[in-house]
Amino acid sequence: MSNLDLAIHFFLQLAVILVFCRIVGLIAARFGQPQVVAEMIAGVLLGPSLFGLLLPETQAALFPWDKTTRDTQSYLFPVSQLGLALYMFIVGMEFRMDIISKRLKSSIAVSLAGMAAPFALGALLAWYLHGRPELGLFPAKVPLTSAMIFLGACMCITAFPMLARIIHFKGLAGTTMGTVAIGAGAIDDAMAWILLAVVLAKLEGDWSHAWLNIGGAVGFVIVAFVIIKPLLARAEKWLVKDGSLTETGFVTGLALMCLGAWWTDYIHLHAVFGAFVMGAVMPRVVMSRDLISRIQPLAVALLLPLFFTYSGLNTKIGLINTPTLWLVCGAVLIAAVLGKGVACYLAARATGIPNREALGIGTLMNARGLMELIIINIGLEKGVITKGLFATLVIMAVVTTLMASPLFEALVGKRPKETFSDPVT
């Protein structure tokens, strides 16, 4: 396609994606599912799992997917990443550091439990599956230790972006439940990406990427909070005028978000973490308020659905086609729920969080969403797993995410935000 043809085709794709996501959202709302879950489902349905299965020629014409040409992948991916980064920038600005500091023990405990238990179960499953080569779930070249670390990392994943949207949808932003879940989810996902870096380093025999990943992440957080945050606090008087953010202030915020996303993407940690950290260091009240009000409508309504569609175009659920693979899928799902949801609930209770809020945290942390799809797509591309295990992990990601809202309503109930707000003392 020429540049002009790509632009014309992109607008058609955008219209289809937005309308389809909204239709699926209206249906999902009747079942108590937030729009973000509907967008995840819509993305998968627009890919080869349904649209490509029923109307393969039409789907291929609308979403051409040939890596040798400039097609859907060449522009949908960067635009989808922009939408995701902008949304996580907003999440960072809404992040309540005061609650995290006063609930630090709970956040760390939930994070550790949400990593240790699912990692152990995932590693145990990998040990069993790797020892059965007839199942064809791990390529022969992948060593047992790499398989165990990778599957353990997949179990550790929390749907960080989707968790943020579910919390926003349920009015839990700024509450103990929402903040502890977001804080623990951020730590868990960062650790899962570091584990992925270790697996890739072992396979490639090059540990430089893993050290860059770990050291770059720690250094970035230190620079953001020790240098950038106080500088922004001092500069706010020039960035805000008459109680409103100036255009210079708006551009400054966006530029810093882009730099943060660029750096964490460069060190292979993923752009969402850099955007989130930059949002967390933005001055509160005026600057954060005006940045959120100007970014959120476009990011949520227009750009973020592209992220879900792009991921859905890579997903094909029909690869699980034998009873044995379905049994493996069931075992993976049970291990995921027990390892993440139950362990996080117990950790929250052990640190003094009331039972109902602890149930909410465990339920929210159990959702995997498309962060899981991202990491397993990398695993498939790098040859760590086969398409059979890939499809199994896709189903686990979808089911645990679909469980989140109805299970939350069943265990926690529908209550106004004020009921969840913790009187931190």
Sequence and secondary structure as in RCSB ss.txt:
>XXXX:A:sequence
MSNLDLAIHFFLQLAVILVFCRIVGLIAARFGQPQVVAEMIAGVLLGPSLFGLLLPETQAALFPWDKTTRDTQSY
LFPVSQLGLALYMFIVGMEFRMDIISKRLKSSIAVSLAGMAAPFALGALLAWYLHGRPELGLFPAKVPLTSAMIF
LGACMCITAFPMLARIIHFKGLAGTTMGTVAIGAGAIDDAMAWILLAVVLAKLEGDWSHAWLNIGGAVGFVIVAF
VIIKPLLARAEKWLVKDGSLTETGFVTGLALMCLGAWWTDYIHLHAVFGAFVMGAVMPRVVMSRDLISRIQPLAV
ALLLPLFFTYSGLNTKIGLINTPTLWLVCGAVLIAAVLGKGVACYLAARATGIPNREALGIGTLMNARGLMELII
INIGLEKGVITKGLFATLVIMAVVTTLMASPLFEALVGKRPKETFSDPVT
>XXXX:A:secstr
  HHHHHHHHHHHHHHHHHHHHHHHHHHHTTT  HHHHHHHHHHHHTTTTHHHH HHHHHHHS   TTSS HHHH
HHHHHHHHHHHHHHHHHHH  HHHHHHTHHHHHHHHHHHHHHHHHHHHHHHHHHHT GGG  S TTS HHHHHHH
HHHHHH   HHHHHHHHHHTT TTSHHHHHHHHHHHHHHHHHHHHHHHHHHHHHT  HHHHHHHHHHHHHHHHII
IIIHHHHHHHHHHHEETTEE HHHHHHHHHHHHHHHHHHHHTTS HHHHHHHHHHTS TTHHHHHHHHHHHHHII
IIIHHHHHHHHHTT  GGG  SHHHHHHHHHHHHHHIIIIIIHHHHHHHHTT  HHHHHHHHHHHT  HHHHHHH
HHHHHHTTSS HHHHHHHHHHHHHHHHHHHHHHHHHT    HHHH     
